[in-house]
């Protein structure tokens, strides 16, 4: 392994260890396991890039770098759609709250007080 691989794998291992040592809650378990899987996959891919190329070849993709690019492009699209949906949901909820407050504080007859 070269200096980049040692440095990056060490930093990722520290991040993985931090995630493993934090207090676990049942609600955060799926996100925590996803993060651990991502960090572990990154460590394996950086430490042994030939494995990424082998996986790419099994899927009919020529280079390992291409499969990483495709994975990031798909992940970016998925995260973008997720955050856009969350943004729309929050706007609807904010509108509902504003309507509720406006109706609760409305005065009869529309006169200023």
C-alpha positions in Angstrom: 0.0 0.0 0.0 1.1 3.5 -0.7 1.1 6.6 1.5 -2.4 7.7 0.3 -3.9 4.3 1.0 -2.4 4.2 4.5 -3.5 7.7 5.3 -7.0 7.3 3.9 -7.6 3.9 5.4 -6.4 5.1 8.8 -8.8 8.1 8.7 -11.7 5.9 7.6 -10.9 3.3 10.3 -10.9 6.1 12.9 -14.3 7.3 11.6 -15.6 3.7 11.6 -14.3 3.2 15.2 -16.0 6.5 16.2 -19.3 5.3 14.8 -19.0 1.9 16.5 -18.2 3.4 19.9 -21.0 5.9 20.0 -24.1 5.1 22.0 -26.6 3.1 19.9 -30.3 3.9 19.8 -32.9 1.7 18.1 -34.3 4.6 16.0 -30.8 5.3 14.5 -29.9 1.7 13.9 -30.6 1.6 10.1 -28.6 4.8 9.5 -25.8 3.6 11.8 -25.5 0.3 10.0 -25.5 2.0 6.6 -22.7 4.3 7.7 -20.7 1.4 9.0 -21.2 -0.5 5.7 -20.1 2.6 3.7 -17.0 3.1 5.8 -16.1 -0.6 5.6 -16.6 -0.7 1.9 -14.5 2.4 1.3 -11.7 0.9 3.4 -11.7 -2.3 1.4 -12.0 -0.5 -1.9 -9.1 1.8 -1.1 -6.9 -0.9 0.4 -7.4 -3.3 -2.5 -8.6 -1.4 -5.7 -8.2 -4.6 -7.8 -11.2 -6.0 -6.0 -13.3 -3.1 -7.2 -12.2 -3.9 -10.8 -13.1 -7.5 -10.3 -16.6 -6.6 -9.1 -16.9 -4.2 -12.1 -15.9 -7.0 -14.5 -18.4 -9.3 -13.0 -21.1 -6.7 -13.7 -19.9 -6.2 -17.2 -18.2 -2.9 -16.5 -14.7 -2.5 -17.8 -13.0 -0.5 -15.0 -13.3 -0.2 -11.3 -13.3 3.6 -11.5 -16.4 3.4 -13.7 -18.4 1.4 -11.3 -17.5 3.9 -8.5 -18.6 6.8 -10.7 -21.9 5.0 -11.5 -22.5 4.3 -7.9 -21.9 7.9 -6.9 -24.1 9.2 -9.7 -27.0 7.0 -8.6 -26.4 7.8 -5.0 -26.4 11.6 -5.8 -29.7 11.3 -7.7 -31.3 9.3 -4.9 -30.2 11.7 -2.2 -31.3 14.7 -4.4 -34.8 13.3 -4.8 -35.0 12.4 -1.1 -34.0 15.9 0.0 -36.4 17.5 -2.5 -39.2 15.4 -1.2 -38.3 16.3 2.4 -38.2 20.0 1.3 -41.7 19.8 -0.1 -43.0 18.0 3.0 -41.6 20.6 5.2 -43.1 23.4 3.1 -46.6 21.7 3.3 -46.2 21.3 7.1 -45.1 24.9 7.5 -48.1 26.1 5.5 -50.4 24.1 7.6 -48.9 25.5 10.8 -49.1 29.0 9.5 -52.8 28.5 8.5 -53.6 27.0 11.9 -52.0 30.0 13.7 -53.7 32.5 11.4 -57.1 31.0 12.0 -56.6 30.8 15.7 -55.5 34.4 16.0 -58.0 35.8 13.6 -60.4 38.4 14.9 -64.1 38.5 14.0 -65.0 41.2 11.5 -61.5 41.8 10.3 -61.1 45.0 12.2 -57.7 46.0 13.5 -57.2 46.1 17.2 
